[in-house]
């Protein structure tokens, strides 16, 4: 499992000539082990999006443990080789055939908002600060209309394939001037979570009436003309697997 501050990354997936989470991880593995290996992710995150519970997997052709390096020491050395905004929270062998994306059952994202001009410089890159006072009750009413298995093309980016997703939960919690939105689903379309947040912000500003969500989704047209909430407030918090999908097997070479 890895954690990263997405502020200075162009996203999680490798792209040529720009800084990505995958690129940094693969380069650190190469420097440490002398091997070129591909790191696979549980889910793609866009530029500026953070993660505290991203799951990745990679294979090493040579047994580092057989050379006297155990998993805790390998994790320590990898973290020493990684930049300050990227770290391995845990490292362990995975079961044969484990795929961090295909084996995931649910993914949980959190979006943080601070309203009414309550500035907190320390949270600049992890929280969306707005000057408005939001109608949180209206946000919760709209959030309650979203869960279910349906076509979410209206909340995804253009030119995507299958757009049916199972959205399990959307919660809105207020603590003083802070609002946390959590969204849980089996999978997401690109920018879907940020589009959901943008929809809830419209409700909070009384520009979207509760009861109108089903009509917007059924229309199948891009909601809010493609606008999405800024990336900086979004964090991939957790990836959920079945009890057996990521069971450890010490004799395997794949690591998570």
N, C-alpha and C positions, 0 to 999 in steps of 0.2 A: 504494500500500500504506500502511496506517495502523497506528499503535500506540496503545493506550490502557490506562490503569489503570481497571478497571471499578468500583472501590470506591464512587465517588460517582455512578455512572450507574445509571439504572433499566433498563438494557439498551441494546442497540445500536439497535433500531428505534424510530422516532418514536412517542411517546405524548403526548397533550395534558397540559399542566400538570405534567409531570415532566421531569427532565433526562435526555437520551439522547444517545448518540454521533451519531446521524443529525441530531438537532435542532441540536447544536452545529456540525456540519459545514455544514449548509445555511444556518445563520445567518451563519457566517463567510464563506461564498461570497457571500451576499447583500450583506454589508457591503463586501466587497472589489470585487465586480463590478457590483453594482446589479441582479443577476438572481436570480430565484427558480428554483432548479433542484432536482430530486429526486436524492438520492444513493442508489444501489443497492448492496447488500452481498452478499458471497460467502456469508455465513451469519449467522444470527441468534445473538447471545449474550445470555444472561440477565443480570439485575442482579447486579453483583459479579464477573462473569467478565471476564478481561483478554484482550488480544490484542497480539501482536507482529507478526503477519503477516496481518491482515485485509485483504482486497482490496475496494475500492469503485470505482464508476464514476459519472461525471456528465457532462453535456453543457452547454456554454456556447453560447448563441445567437450571441454576438459573439466574434470572433476576438481573444482577448487578445494572442496573439503578433503579430497584425497591428498592434496598438497599441504594439508595442515591448516587450512583456513575454514573455520566453521561459519555458520550463517550469521551469528552476531558480529564476528570480526569482518566478514565480507560486507555487511551493512555499514559498519563503522568506516571501513575504507572507502566505500562508495560515497558515503555522505561527505567524507573529507575531500573527495574529488569533485563533488557537485558544487555549483554556485550557491550563494546564500539564500536565493529565493526558491530553491528546490531541494527536497529532502525525502529520503525513504523513512517512513514511520515504522514500517515493519518489513521483514524479509523472511520467507520460509519456502520450503519445497512444496510444490503443488502436485496434485494427483495427475496421472497420465491423461493426456488429452484435454487438460483444462484450458478453456478459452475464456479470457476475462470479459469479452463482449457477449458472446453467444450464451454463456452459462449464467449470465446475470439475470435475476428475476425482477428486480426493481431497482430504480435509481432515485435518489433523493437530492433535490437541489434546495438551497436556501437563498433568499434574496432579502437584503437589508436596506431599509429606508429610514432616514431621519428627517423629520418634517419641522415646519414652523421656524426655519432658519436657525436651528440649534446646531451650530457648527462644531465639529470635533476633528481637528486637523489630523490626529492619529488614525482616524478611520477614513481618510480622504480617498484611498484607493479600494476600500472594501464596503463602502456604504454610499448609496445615492442620497444626497442631501437636497431637499426641496424647500421652498419657502411657503408652500401651501399647508393649510390644515386640512387633512383628508377626512372624509366621512368613512370611518372604519366599518361601521355597520353596513353601509352600502357595499363596501369591498367584500365583506364576508358573505353578503347575500349573493353577489355575483360569483364568488368563489364556490359556493355551494352548488351552482348550476353546472360547473365544469366537469366533475368526475364522471367516469363511465367509459365504455369502449365505443368509440365512434371515429368518424373521419375528422381529423384535425388539420386538414389541408389549409384552412383559413388562418391557422396560427403558425404555419411553417413557412420556410423559404420557398421560392419558386423552383420548379423543375425537379421535384422530389418524386420518388417512386411510390411505393405503398405508403399511405398516409393514415391508416387506421392505427390507433394507439389505445392502450388501456390506462387511462388516467385514474389512479386510485384515490388520491387525496390532494386538496388544495386548502391550506390553512392560513389564516391571517391572525397574528398575535400582536397586540399592542402593549408596550411597556413605556409609559410616559410619552416622550416624543419619538420613540423608536418603534418601528414596525418590522416584523419578520414574516416573510411569506415562505412557506415550505410547499414544494410540489413533488409528488411521488407518482411515478409511472413505470410501466415495464420498459419503455423506451421513449425517446423524444425526437421530434423533427428538429432540424436545425433552426435555432433561434426561437423554438417553441416556448421555453420557459420565460424568456425575456418578453415575448409577445403576450403571454398570460399576465405577466406583471404590468405591462403597458395597459392591458385591458382593465386590470384592477385599479390602476391609477386613474383611468378615465372614470371609473365608477366612483372612486374616492373624491374626484373633483366634480361629481354630479353631472358628468357629460354622457354617462351611459347608465340607463335605468335598469335595475334588476328585472329579470324576466325576459331580457332581450338576447341573451347569449345563444340560445338554441337557434334562433333565426339567423344570427350571424354565422354560426358554424354550418348550418344547413345550406346557406347560400354558396359556400365553398370558395368565396372570393377572399383575397388577402385582407384580413382585418386591419383597420387603422392605416391603410395604404402602405403597408410594409414597415411601419415604425415599430421599434422594439425598445424596451428599457435599456439604459446603458449597461455595458458588460461589468463595470466595476463592482456593482452590488451583488453579483451572482457568484455562488460557490457550490461546487459539486461536493456534497457533504458525506454521502454514503452510497455504496453499491451493495445490494442485498443478493445473496446467493442461497441456494438450497443447502441443507446440512452436509450433503456429500459432494457438491460441485467443486469445492476447493479444499477438500480434506488433504491433510499433509501425508506425503509418502517419502520418507527420508532417502529412499534409494533412487529417487528421480533427479534429473538434472534441471528441470524447469523450476524457475523461482517466481514468486509473486511478492 
